[in-house]
Amino acid sequence: MAETRYARLYAKIDRALKEKSKRTALYQVMKRGRDSRHAAVDVLPGGEGFRDEVRGIKLRCLEQQDDLVDRFAEKARERGASVFLAKDGAEAIAYILKVARACGAKVVAKSKSLTSEEIEVNHPMEAAGMEVIETDLGELIIQKVHEKPFHLVFPAIHKTAGEVAKIFEQVAGEAVSKDVDAIMKVVRRYLRPIFLNADIGMTGANVGVAETGAIVIETNEGNARLVSSIPDVHICIMGREKIVETVEDALQMMLAHPISAVGQHLTTYVTMMGGRSPLGEGEAPRASHIIILDNGRTRMREDALFKDALNCIRCGACMNICPTYGVVGGHTFGHIYPGPIGIPWTAEVHGLELAGDFAPLCISCGLCKEICPAEIDIPMMIAAVKDRDSETHPHPAVNRILMAAEAFAKFGSATAPVSNWLLKNRTYRWVMEKTTGISRSRELPPFNRQTLVKRMRKRGVSPVSKPVRRVAFFVDLYANYNAPELGMAAIERLEARGCEVVVPPQRGCGYPYIGYGDLKKARKVADENVRHLAPYVERGYDVVTTEPTAGYCLKISYPKLLDGREDAKALANRTYELFEYLELVEAEASPDVASLKGRRFGLHIPCHQRPLGAGRHAMAYLEGRGAQVEVIETGTCCGMAGTFGLKVGLLGHALSQAVGEPLFRSFKEAGVEAIVTESSVCSIHLKAGTDLEVWHPLELLRDGRVD
């Protein structure tokens, strides 16, 4: 069964990679969405702070959800609406068919609604003899070709103007130019009589307001306003998580939706409906039906980890930043709900099996959390989906091997230099690829027999007799087993500024367990490292690391894995990136005199560094020594994603390269002499993709030159 699942996924990835023009167009649209959002947030009072407000509202309303549903229903009924609480899709559909039969409906005009897609409402209505027409242009396009939405906000973003023209040639029975204006004239001509003559108008709702019983519908085309106002019967299908407490809460959502989706401060059309009025004096009242859908949401709310998914506002921002979604698109990366948030939503609403079909496309870069307007920890939920799915579909061998990277690093270090010779041997790498799934085309870093831990043990007591600060150094794998000289350079730099540095007992950070979805082992590693490091924190030590992913684990992942344990939170609060810490101690000591004047570098910010210092500390450090440093990025991941890019094939190296292509091109076009990054694994990918030298900042600062 697992082989069939992966065969299907590989076939979809292969098809997407071969459609170069489509994935280029998709990438450009996703990047435009990211860039527009960034520009819009920049001029927003408070900037990214709006996310804290959104999350606060969603958390408050989630805690009151049952009460808010009841209050909304009461207020909506007072305004003349009929409100039906549907426990699942079947109940919702039965209610809709009952309403349709009562009014003798033949034509149903719909506006875009992910909730109606969730329960696949069109098929039973069509089976009952009704004509159902999507009036949102994107939804109409995919309806005509019998596809599922490609994106939450842009359902037909994968279609070219030429393809759309051919679709509407079939609809209109006439030749249609691929010119956008010509297409729109045909679409308007087709939809106008549908708007005017539909028996039922069906919409979703972006927000429900418990205070007033009103619903909010946001569009950029205006079709929802026509669909909800003209027909005699209006049916709204809304998930119960969409209900907020007050009008002020709703106004905040009206900002968060468009700014996160497309970089608008407000959608072109915002409709707030509370009941329906007759079309004219003496006319009969018109029906309004609001279906509040559960469909697994109450169950989801009881799950300590997955209830965070209920804070989703359906903006699609996570899709715009997801590196693999931006290559393969929603028909590969999704079921009905596509993209990163689609994985936990699919698991809870449509079943773990369906979510597991596309969950491996998440490379655990964490960027979806960093852009989410409700600050949902999507990566951790996806890790949980992978973890639960592994009970029936065991992790592939290559994933298990990469999760055990620490054991292999120990072995490689213990057997160096023999292990290094083997890693450069073509025959051995071919055998290794066939047996482990690690790509032979990836140049792997050599191992060092004299690990950092051994060197520190051999060195003995700290040479700093009267320390101004005390540091517990968190080494992680690369600085211990592969590049101990890098770790020693960091330690020596700290000591030169009066810091006593110790290396406590510790394990690697364990992030591969999170990324590939073995949360039991991830929690075990987190617990072990916290128990080792927390006593040092209690004694006044700060924890410093050179590896961004290690810092991410200590500050962000461990408190979550350990359910907010106090020692984990204390450790998180005292953890620093190396250059962040050097900024602190250099206020108390003389800076070094290393000079990089006249040197120009491109800086790559690793994904897991973005919620930490976003590279600004290293950048400032290098600029303070005369270097010109330019941040080069596409707004998403480089594609390496820890160990993901080490794997052979479509769900590894090939997809990693496709993700990285735009970034590689940007670095080459920037004309920098070399790339600087603090990530050990990103450096492998960037060097291979650009043919430029890639350095850790510490390597540049050695005597003021690259050596």
MINUKE-120965 format. One record per residue (C-alpha): residue in one letter; z, y, x. Coordinates in steps of 0.05 Angstrom, whole numbers, padded with zeros to 5 digits, always signed. Last residue first. Layout:
N
AZYX...
end
This chain:
707
D+00094+00615+00821V+00078+00674+00776R+00108+00737+00805G+00169+00782+00802D+00212+00739+00848R+00216+00688+00791L+00207+00731+00730L+00141+00701+00709E+00170+00631+00708L+00228+00656+00665P+00179+00683+00614H+00152+00612+00603W+00080+00610+00625V+00012+00589+00598E-00050+00594+00642L-00113+00602+00601D-00160+00544+00585T-00155+00567+00512G-00144+00504+00471A-00113+00459+00524K-00066+00514+00549L-00047+00534+00479H-00030+00462+00457I+00013+00446+00517S+00047+00514+00514C+00065+00504+00441V+00106+00443+00463S+00151+00479+00513S+00162+00539+00469E+00184+00604+00503T+00114+00632+00504V+00072+00675+00552I-00003+00669+00555A-00044+00690+00615E-00092+00743+00642V-00103+00775+00574G-00174+00789+00550A-00156+00792+00477E-00219+00753+00457K-00194+00689+00490F-00126+00696+00456S-00157+00709+00388R-00205+00649+00395F-00147+00602+00411L-00111+00630+00350P-00170+00618+00304E-00179+00546+00331G-00106+00525+00327V-00107+00496+00256A-00170+00456+00272Q-00139+00431+00337S-00076+00407+00302L-00118+00372+00249A-00154+00333+00303H-00091+00320+00345G-00048+00295+00288L-00064+00269+00219L-00138+00263+00236G-00130+00223+00300V-00081+00215+00356K-00011+00243+00353L+00012+00295+00404G-00004+00352+00355F+00054+00332+00310T+00104+00333+00368G+00130+00403+00356A+00083+00437+00308M+00021+00438+00352G-00020+00477+00302C-00012+00548+00329C+00027+00563+00265T+00012+00622+00219G+00004+00697+00221T-00058+00694+00265E-00022+00713+00328I-00027+00751+00393V+00033+00794+00410E+00014+00840+00468V+00055+00846+00531Q+00041+00897+00586A+00088+00882+00643G+00131+00933+00679R+00198+00900+00684G+00224+00929+00619E+00161+00902+00586L+00181+00832+00606Y+00251+00839+00576A+00225+00874+00514M+00177+00816+00502A+00231+00764+00515H+00276+00798+00464R+00220+00810+00413G+00200+00737+00410A+00213+00732+00335G+00288+00737+00351L+00311+00682+00305P+00273+00673+00239R+00208+00676+00277Q+00230+00630+00335H+00218+00566+00295C+00145+00584+00289P+00133+00597+00363I+00115+00669+00380H+00057+00671+00428L+00054+00731+00475G-00010+00753+00509F+00000+00780+00579R-00021+00839+00621R+00005+00851+00692G+00001+00920+00722K+00075+00924+00737L+00109+00856+00735S+00168+00875+00779A+00231+00835+00790V+00287+00884+00803D+00342+00848+00765P+00384+00886+00715S+00452+00912+00737A+00510+00887+00696E+00547+00902+00631A+00488+00924+00588E+00453+00868+00623V+00500+00820+00588L+00476+00836+00518E+00401+00838+00533L+00410+00773+00571Y+00436+00742+00508E+00373+00758+00468F+00333+00734+00527L+00367+00666+00526E+00367+00656+00450Y+00437+00660+00422T+00487+00615+00385R+00555+00643+00366N+00544+00650+00291A+00511+00581+00287L+00571+00549+00322A+00619+00580+00272K+00574+00556+00215A+00574+00485+00242D+00650+00487+00251E+00657+00511+00179R+00615+00456+00148G+00559+00486+00105D+00534+00420+00079L+00525+00387+00148L+00449+00386+00144K+00448+00459+00121P+00495+00483+00175Y+00455+00443+00226S+00386+00469+00207I+00395+00544+00214K+00433+00567+00276L+00437+00504+00318C+00371+00475+00295Y+00333+00541+00302G+00362+00551+00372A+00338+00482+00392T+00270+00498+00363P+00267+00562+00404E+00282+00527+00471T+00319+00569+00524T+00388+00559+00496V+00454+00597+00495V+00521+00580+00463D+00577+00632+00469Y+00644+00609+00494G+00709+00636+00466R+00753+00574+00465E+00735+00559+00393V+00662+00562+00412Y+00675+00510+00466P+00709+00465+00415A+00648+00472+00370L+00599+00447+00422H+00613+00372+00424R+00630+00364+00351V+00570+00406+00332N+00524+00364+00375E+00549+00299+00346D+00546+00323+00274A+00475+00350+00282V+00452+00285+00315K+00482+00244+00258R+00454+00291+00206A+00384+00283+00235K+00394+00207+00237K+00408+00206+00162L+00355+00259+00149D+00298+00216+00174G+00239+00258+00149Y+00186+00269+00201G+00204+00342+00214I+00279+00331+00205Y+00283+00272+00253P+00236+00310+00301Y+00289+00366+00302G+00339+00324+00339C+00369+00380+00381G+00373+00336+00443R+00442+00307+00454Q+00504+00340+00482P+00562+00336+00531P+00577+00408+00553V+00534+00445+00604V+00577+00501+00632V+00559+00573+00651E+00608+00627+00674C+00573+00693+00663G+00577+00749+00713R+00506+00775+00710A+00481+00732+00767E+00511+00673+00729L+00465+00685+00670R+00404+00688+00715E+00427+00626+00752I+00434+00588+00686A+00365+00609+00662A+00333+00590+00728M+00370+00524+00726G+00341+00509+00658L+00271+00523+00683E+00283+00482+00746P+00304+00425+00700A+00232+00422+00675N+00218+00354+00645Y+00283+00318+00632N+00334+00373+00620A+00294+00436+00604Y+00247+00395+00561L+00299+00354+00523D+00350+00404+00497V+00393+00445+00546F+00447+00479+00505F+00485+00521+00556A+00558+00535+00539V+00568+00607+00563R+00630+00645+00583R+00629+00721+00590V+00655+00771+00641P+00671+00714+00688K+00720+00722+00745S+00706+00663+00792V+00631+00654+00780P+00609+00597+00826S+00617+00548+00768V+00650+00483+00789G+00607+00423+00808R+00537+00426+00836K+00527+00351+00828R+00545+00355+00754M+00498+00414+00745R+00441+00378+00780K+00453+00314+00740V+00453+00353+00674L+00389+00389+00695T+00355+00323+00707Q+00338+00299+00777R+00287+00245+00760N+00238+00297+00734F+00187+00278+00681P+00116+00304+00678P+00091+00344+00618L+00040+00308+00575E-00034+00326+00577R-00060+00307+00508S-00127+00271+00508R-00092+00203+00508S-00066+00218+00438I+00000+00185+00421G-00011+00129+00370T+00039+00083+00404T+00000+00019+00419K-00072+00044+00420E-00055+00111+00451M-00011+00078+00504V-00067+00029+00522W-00115+00087+00531R-00062+00126+00569Y-00051+00066+00615T-00125+00061+00629R-00132+00135+00642N-00074+00139+00691K-00041+00208+00690L+00018+00185+00647L+00025+00124+00692W+00034+00166+00754N+00087+00207+00718S+00125+00144+00697V+00125+00120+00769P+00155+00186+00793A+00199+00180+00753T+00231+00118+00723A+00297+00150+00701S+00261+00212+00675G+00212+00172+00634F+00268+00129+00606K+00311+00189+00587A+00250+00223+00556F+00234+00160+00517A+00304+00157+00488E+00301+00231+00470A+00233+00225+00437A+00259+00174+00386M+00231+00214+00328L+00165+00211+00366I+00167+00135+00367R+00185+00131+00293N+00128+00178+00276V+00079+00136+00316A+00103+00073+00281P+00089+00101+00211H+00153+00115+00171P+00169+00061+00121H+00139+00069+00051T+00190+00045-00001E+00252+00075+00031S+00209+00123+00070D+00196+00163+00006R+00268+00185+00005D+00264+00213+00076K+00195+00244+00066V+00219+00279+00003A+00283+00300+00040A+00241+00330+00096I+00201+00367+00043M+00266+00395+00015M+00287+00418+00084P+00220+00452+00095I+00222+00487+00027D+00287+00523+00041I+00274+00575-00013E+00279+00647+00010A+00262+00672-00061P+00204+00714-00035C+00181+00656+00008I+00151+00681+00073E+00202+00653+00122K+00213+00589+00082C+00139+00574+00083L+00139+00585+00158G+00184+00525+00172C+00135+00492+00221S+00151+00425+00189I+00082+00394+00198C+00073+00384+00123L+00010+00343+00115P+00054+00280+00114A+00077+00301+00044F+00008+00288+00014D+00014+00218-00016G+00090+00222-00014A+00088+00272-00071L+00050+00223-00114E+00099+00166-00100L+00160+00211-00110G+00143+00226-00182H+00108+00277-00226V+00162+00328-00239E+00213+00317-00183A+00167+00293-00128T+00111+00340-00149W+00158+00399-00146P+00185+00377-00078I+00114+00371-00049G+00082+00428-00088I+00127+00479-00054P+00087+00465+00010G+00018+00469-00020P-00009+00446-00087Y+00024+00436-00155I-00024+00390-00192H-00028+00338-00136G-00028+00375-00070F-00052+00383+00001T-00119+00348-00004H-00145+00382-00066G-00104+00443-00047G-00138+00462+00018V-00152+00424+00083V-00150+00479+00135G-00104+00533+00106Y-00062+00478+00075T-00050+00453+00146P-00024+00519+00173C+00017+00539+00111I+00018+00616+00108N-00023+00629+00046M+00003+00566+00013C+00075+00588+00020A+00056+00655-00012G+00031+00620-00075C+00069+00666-00122R+00097+00612-00168I+00167+00643-00175C+00203+00584-00142N+00279+00587-00152L+00276+00518-00186A+00259+00489-00118D+00330+00505-00095K+00353+00451-00144F+00324+00400-00095L+00382+00398-00046A+00444+00393-00090D+00407+00352-00143E+00436+00371-00211R+00384+00426-00221M+00329+00376-00211R+00354+00335-00270T+00352+00398-00313R+00282+00413-00288G+00254+00343-00301N+00205+00362-00356D+00247+00419-00383L+00196+00462-00420I+00211+00522-00464I+00155+00525-00516I+00146+00593-00547H+00107+00597-00612S+00084+00663-00641A+00051+00664-00709R+00016+00724-00740P+00043+00761-00800A-00006+00770-00857E-00044+00835-00862G-00019+00890-00908E-00024+00943-00855G-00063+00917-00795L-00065+00865-00740P+00004+00841-00759S+00057+00848-00705R+00078+00795-00655G+00146+00778-00623G+00173+00808-00559M+00115+00813-00510M+00116+00847-00442T+00045+00850-00415V+00030+00870-00343Y-00044+00881-00327T-00068+00904-00258T-00013+00867-00222L+00040+00909-00188H+00058+00924-00116Q-00003+00886-00093G-00002+00845-00029V-00038+00784-00056A+00015+00732-00073S+00080+00759-00046I+00067+00830-00070P+00041+00805-00136H+00100+00761-00156A+00158+00800-00124L+00145+00865-00160M+00143+00836-00231M+00202+00793-00210Q+00243+00856-00196L+00224+00883-00264A+00246+00818-00297D+00316+00825-00266E+00320+00896-00292V+00300+00870-00362T+00360+00824-00358E+00381+00752-00352V+00323+00714-00324I+00283+00657-00355K+00229+00626-00312E+00272+00565-00296R+00262+00540-00368G+00188+00528-00354M+00143+00566-00402I+00089+00547-00450C+00067+00604-00496I+00030+00591-00560H-00003+00648-00598V-00031+00639-00668D-00072+00690-00706P-00116+00701-00645I-00123+00772-00616S-00059+00789-00578S-00041+00732-00531V-00112+00714-00510L-00132+00787-00502R-00072+00803-00459A-00080+00739-00420N-00152+00758-00404G-00133+00823-00371E-00165+00804-00305N-00109+00820-00255T-00056+00782-00293E+00019+00785-00308I+00052+00758-00371V+00124+00776-00387I+00161+00744-00445A+00211+00778-00491G+00275+00749-00521T+00310+00815-00505E+00368+00800-00459A+00344+00730-00443V+00280+00757-00411G+00226+00704-00398V+00183+00713-00336N+00114+00694-00311A+00095+00666-00378G+00043+00615-00396T-00013+00628-00444M-00047+00597-00504G-00088+00635-00556I-00102+00594-00619D-00158+00602-00670A-00206+00633-00620N-00258+00681-00650L-00254+00746-00612F-00234+00719-00544I-00285+00663-00550P-00338+00713-00571R-00326+00753-00507L-00322+00694-00459Y-00395+00677-00449R-00420+00748-00445R-00364+00765-00397V-00380+00705-00353V-00454+00722-00351K-00440+00794-00332M-00390+00769-00279I-00443+00725-00246A-00491+00783-00240D-00437+00827-00209V-00420+00772-00159D-00492+00762-00136K-00507+00688-00135S-00561+00702-00187V-00557+00663-00252A-00617+00628-00284E-00605+00610-00356G-00571+00557-00398A-00507+00597-00400V-00458+00542-00380Q-00506+00504-00335E-00528+00568-00301F-00454+00584-00298I-00440+00527-00251K-00500+00544-00208A-00474+00615-00199V-00406+00589-00180E-00436+00546-00125G-00474+00605-00098A-00413+00650-00100T-00376+00598-00059K-00321+00554-00088H-00258+00538-00049I-00220+00596-00080A-00225+00564-00148P-00152+00562-00170F-00133+00627-00133V-00060+00638-00152L-00030+00569-00148H-00086+00543-00103F-00141+00490-00110P-00131+00480-00184K-00154+00411-00209E-00227+00394-00219H-00270+00378-00279V-00331+00420-00256K-00328+00467-00317Q-00252+00468-00316I-00254+00489-00242I-00296+00550-00258L-00256+00568-00320E-00191+00565-00281G-00218+00613-00229L-00246+00661-00282D-00183+00660-00325T-00209+00646-00395E-00199+00571-00397I-00233+00543-00459V-00206+00487-00502E-00251+00460-00558M-00209+00421-00607G-00223+00351-00632A-00156+00317-00622A-00181+00288-00556E-00194+00359-00533M-00122+00377-00548P-00098+00314-00513H-00138+00331-00451N-00121+00405-00445V-00046+00396-00441E-00043+00368-00371I+00034+00372-00370E+00034+00409-00303E-00031+00444-00320S+00004+00476-00379T+00060+00498-00333L+00009+00525-00283S-00017+00573-00336K-00080+00614-00330S-00103+00641-00398K-00124+00595-00453A-00171+00603-00513V-00164+00546-00564V-00221+00534-00613K-00218+00486-00673A-00150+00502-00702G-00134+00479-00772C-00071+00522-00774A-00023+00464-00788R-00063+00416-00744A-00057+00464-00684V+00018+00473-00694K+00029+00397-00696L-00016+00388-00635I+00026+00439-00597Y+00091+00404-00617A+00065+00336-00595I+00042+00367-00529A+00111+00396-00515E+00145+00330-00532A+00098+00291-00486G+00107+00341-00430D+00182+00333-00427K+00248+00355-00458A+00214+00407-00500L+00257+00464-00528F+00217+00496-00584V+00221+00570-00602S+00187+00600-00663A+00179+00675-00655G+00200+00726-00707R+00237+00776-00663E+00304+00745-00682R+00274+00679-00659A+00261+00709-00591K+00333+00735-00586E+00363+00667-00603A+00316+00629-00557F+00330+00676-00499R+00405+00670-00509D+00401+00594-00511V+00358+00591-00449L+00404+00640-00414D+00465+00598-00430D+00433+00535-00402Q+00409+00572-00340Q+00472+00608-00321E+00476+00581-00250L+00401+00587-00244C+00404+00659-00266R+00452+00678-00210L+00411+00640-00159K+00346+00671-00182I+00373+00742-00183G+00404+00735-00113R+00340+00704-00087V+00298+00762-00113E+00346+00814-00084D+00347+00780-00016R+00271+00777-00017F+00267+00852-00031G+00300+00862+00037E+00233+00848+00070G+00218+00922+00068G+00277+00963+00043P+00232+01014+00009L+00164+00980+00007V+00113+01010+00054D+00116+00952+00104V+00119+00902+00047A+00049+00922+00024A+00020+00916+00094H+00051+00848+00106R+00028+00823+00039S-00043+00846+00052D-00042+00811+00120R-00017+00746+00092G-00067+00747+00034R-00124+00765+00082K-00103+00707+00125M-00106+00659+00067V-00175+00685+00048Q-00200+00680+00119Y-00173+00609+00127L-00207+00587+00063A-00274+00617+00086T-00268+00580+00152R-00248+00517+00115K-00310+00523+00072S-00358+00537+00129K-00331+00479+00170E-00336+00426+00116K-00328+00370+00167L-00253+00383+00174A-00244+00380+00098R-00281+00313+00092D-00240+00283+00148I-00175+00307+00117K-00194+00275+00050A-00213+00209+00083Y-00149+00209+00124L-00108+00219+00061R-00142+00162+00024A-00134+00116+00085Y-00062+00137+00091R-00046+00115+00020T-00086+00051+00027E-00048+00034+00091A+00018+00048+00056M+00000+00000+00000
end
